[in-house]
Amino acid sequence: MSAIYILISISFIVAIGFLAAFIWSIKNGQYDDDYSPGVRMLKDNKKTSTKHNH
């Protein structure tokens, strides 16, 4: 029974470590998208209006 308590406590420590690494990576900009804004104008499929106001 004591082995279960040890395994549960180790799993909580590992889970807290992964959570800390995830929060650290978000704060350091790991998930910022640097690629899409540069190519968004190249892949724009909107039709532009050709109406002229007279």
Secondary structure, DSSP 8 states (H G I E B T S, - for coil): -HHHHHHHHHHHHHHHHHHHHHHHHHHTTTT---SHHHHTTTT-----------
